[in-house]
C-alpha cells in the first residue's frame, strides 16, 4: 500500500503536468526510492518473520524448508526460538539486499534500451515521465504474476532452478561476446509491426494522451505504441532478472519486493543516468559476469548450501562487480571517433 500511495502522489501531485524532469528532481526521487528500499531492509531485519506469520518453531521450520533450505543446518544448532528467528531474519534481509542490487544492476542496463525506444520514436522529453510511470505500474503487475507463478513452479519442480541457471549462464556469455553497434531499430520489432497493422494509430503525438476519439473511432497515439514496447521490453528483461534473484532466495516475498523496489526506482534512475549511460562502457561486461555468477550459483545451489554459502557472499560479489564496472569505465573511457 505504501508503494501505491507514493506512486499516486508522484503521478497526481508531482507529475500532474507533463514536464521535462530535471537532474535535481530525478536525484530527489531516486533518494526517496532508495530510502524506502533500505527502510524495507530494516523491516525485514527486525520483523521479516511477520511476512509469513511465523509464531512457533514448527512454523519457522516449515517456512525455512520451503524458502531458505541453506540455513537449515545453522538453525538446527540453535535451541532458543528468538535466536532462530534472528538468524532467519538476518538471512532474509541479506537475501533481499543481494536481490535488490542484482535488480538495480540489471536496471541500469535496461535504461539504455528504454532510451533507445524513446529516442527511436522521437517521444517529446516532457512525455518521458508519463510513459515511464505507466510502464513501471504495468511492470509491477507483470512481475507479481511471474514471481509467484515461478515460486509455485520451483516448489513443485525444483529442477527448474537448473534450467534457470543454464539460461542465465547462456545469457551472460551472449552479452559478453555481443558486438557493439548491433542494436535493433525499435520500429523493426515484430510487436510494433503487428499492432500497427491491426490498430488505428495517429501519426502525431497528442500531448500526453495514449488514445483519442475521432469521428466515432478510437485512435491510439504513438505514445501507446511506445508504452506497449516498454512493457514488452520489461517482460524480456524479467526473463533474466527474476531467475537471477531466485539464485539468492526462493522466498517469493523477498524476490517480489527486491524486484519492485528496483523497478519503482528505475524511472527516476532513468532521468539521472540517461545522459551518462554511454560512458559506462564496461557495464555490459559487469552485467554478463553477474548473470554468469548467479547462473552458476543456481546450477551448484545444493553444493553451495552444504558448504554454508551465505547471501552476504553474493552481496559482496555483486557490489564488487558493479563498482569495478564503473571504475574501469572511468579509468578507460571510450575513445571518441575522429
N, C-alpha and C positions, 0 to 999 in steps of 0.2 A: 504493500500500500504506500509506503514511503517513496519508493521509486516512481510509482504512477503519479503521486502528488507533486513531486519535484518536476517531473516531465510536463505535467499540466501547467504548472507555474511558468516553466520555461516557454511553453507554446503560447499560452493565453495572456500572460502578463509581459514577460521579457520579449517574446517573439511575436507579439500581436501585429507588428508591422514588418513587412519584408525589408531587410536592410543588409548591407554588407557587414559581416561580422569582423570587428577589429581584433588585432592581436591581444589587446588588453582584455576585451570581453571573452575571447577564447581562453586566455590564461586564467581568468576568473572562474569560468565554468569548469575548466579542467581541474582546478584546485578543489572545487566543490565536489566533483565526482570522485577524485582521489581520496578526499577526506571521508566521504561516505563509504568508499570501498575499504579504507583502513578501519573505519568505525565498525563495519561488519566483521572484520577480522577480530577486533576486540570482543565483539559479541560472541563469536564462536569460541574464543579463548576462554571465556568465563561462563557462557551459557549455551554452548553448542549442543549439549545433550538434549536441550528442550526441543530442538527441531524434530527429533524422533520420539519425544515424550518418554525418555528413559527415566525411570524412577526406582528400578530394582536391579540387582546384579544379573538376574536372569534376562531382563530386557536388554541390558548392556551387552551381554554375551551374544544374544541373538543378532543385534544390530552389527556388532563387530564381525561376526561370522559372515554376514552378508556384504558389508560395505568396507570393512577395514581388516581383512584377514592378516595383514602384515604385522599387526600389533598383538595378535593373539598370544604369542609366546611371551611378550613382555607383560601382558595383563595377567597371565597365569602365575607369574611370580609375585603378584600383589595380593594382599588379603583385605586391605581396607577399601571399602567401596568408594570413598571420596578420592583416594589416590588413583583408583582405577578410572574414575570419571575425569580426573585431571589429566591422566595420560591420554585418554581418548580425546579430550578437547584439544590438547596440545597437538596431537596428530591431525585432527580435523582442521584446526586453524592453519597449520603449516601447509597442509594439502591445498587449502583454499588459496593461500598466498602464492604457492607454486603454480596452481591453475590460473590464477589471475594474471601473473606475469607472463605465462605462456600465451594467454589470450591477448595481452597488451602487445607483445612482440609480434604476433601474427597480425594484429590490427594495424600496426604501423605499415606492414606490407600491403594491407587492404586499402590504406589511404591512397596509395599510388593508383590502384585500379579504379577507385571511385573518382579520383581526379581526372583520370583518362576518360571516363564516361561523361562527366560533366562538361569537360572541355570539348570532347568529341561532338556533343550535341549543342555546343555553344549556349549552355544554360547561363542566363544572367547571374552574376555573382550574388545579387540580392535575393535570389531564389534558392541558393545553395542550402540555406538554413532550413527552409521548408521541406525540401526533398530529403535531407538527412534526418530531420525529425521523424517523418513518417516512415522512412527507411529503417530507423532504429526501432520504432514501435512494432513494425512488421517483423523485424528480426527477433525481437523478444518473444513474440508469439510462436514463430517457427522454431526457435531454439528450445522453447519449453516442450514442444511436441517431440522434437528429435531426441532431446536429452533423456526424458523419462521413458520414451519408447526404447532408446538404446540401453538404458539401465535395466529395463524389464527383460530385454533380449539377453543381456550379459548374465543376469541371474539364472536364466533358463538354459542358455547355451554359452558356457564360459569360453569355448573355443573361438568365439567371435573376437576375443581380445587378440588372438594370434593374427586374424585377418586384418584387424585394425593396425597392428604393429607392422605387418608386412607392407600394408598400403602406405603408412607414414614413412617407412624407410624408402620405398619407391619414390614417393613424392619429394622427399628430401634430396635424393640423388638426382631426380629430374630437374629440380630447381638449380642444383649446383652446376649441372652441365648445360643448362639452357643458355643459349647465346643471347646477347643484348640486341635490341633493335628489332625484335620479332613480336611486338605487341599488336594484338588484333584490333582493327578498327571497330569501335562499338557498333557501327551501322551494319557490320557483317555478321553479327550474332544471329543464330537461327531464330531465337525467340523474337528478335526485333523484326525480322522479315515476316515471321508468322503473324504477329499482331498487326503489322502494317497492312497485311493482305486482307485480313478479315474484320478489322475495326476501322471506324472513321476517325481520322486524325486531322486536326488543323495544321496548317503549315507554319503558323506563327505561335509564339508563346502569348498567353493571355494572362498577364500578371502572374500571380502565384496559384492560378486555378489549374486543377487537373482535368476538368471536363466543363463543357458549356452546352447549352441547348440552343440550337439554331434551326428555325423553321420546323419545329416539332421533332427534330432529330437530335440525338446526343452525339456530340463530337468530343473526343479526347484530345487534350493538348499534348505537345511533345514532352511536357513535364511528366505526364502519366507514363509515357514510354520510358523516360529516364528512371522514374521510381521503380517500375517493374524490373528494369535492368539492374538497379542497385540491389533489389531484393533477391533477384536471381544470382547475382554475384555473391551475396551473403550465404546463400544455400551452398554454393560451390566451396566457399571458404570454410563453411561449417563441416564439410567432409574431412578437412584437415584438423580444425581446431577442437571439435568435440572429442574425437578419438584421442587427440593429444592430451586433453585434460583427464580423460579416463585412464591415462597412464600413471597419474599421480593419485587418483582416488576413484572408487566405484560408487561413492555416495552421490546420488542424483541431485541432492540439495546443494552440495558443495560444487559439483560440476555446473549446475544451473546458475548459481549466484556468482561464481567466478566468471562465467560467460557473460552474464547480464551486466555486471558492474564494468566489465571491459567494453561491452558494446555501447552502453549508455554514455561512456566517456569518449567513444570513438568520434562523435560529431564535433565536440569541442577540440579534441585532439587533431581532427582533420584540419580545422582552421589554423591551428597552431603549427602544424607540420607541412601543410600543403606546399609552401614555398621552399621548404628545406629538404623534402623527401629525396630529391635528386642528388643531394650532397652526401646521402648515406649510401655510398657505392658498395659497401660490404654488408649491407643489411640482408640482401638475399643469401649471402654466404652464411650469415648468422642464423637466418630462418631455416636454411637447409640443414645445418648442423643440429639445430634444435629439434627438427622433425625426425632426423635420423636417431637422435638420442632417445626421444620419447618412444619411437618405434621399437628400438632395441629393448627399451625398458619393458614394453608390453610383451615382447617375444620372450623375455627372460624373467617375467614377473615372479614365477614360482621360485626360481633360484634366488632372486634378489630378496624375496620375502624371508626365505630361510636364512639368508645372511644378515637379516636385520636392517635392510636398506630403509632409510627414513626419508619422508617427504622433504625435510630440510636439505638433504643432499641434492635433490632435484632443484630446489630453490637456488642453491649456491651455483649450480651449473648454469641455470637459466640466466641468473644475474650476470655471471661472468661472460657468458656468450653475448648478451645484449651490450654490455659495457665495452667489450673488446671490439664488437662490430662498429660501434660509434667511434671509439678511439682510433682504430685503424683507418676509418673513413676520414677522420680529421688529419691524421698524420700523412696519409697517402691519398690526397684528393684526386678526383678525376681530372685528367688533363683536358683543357679546352681545345677544341678542334680549331685549327687555323683557318 
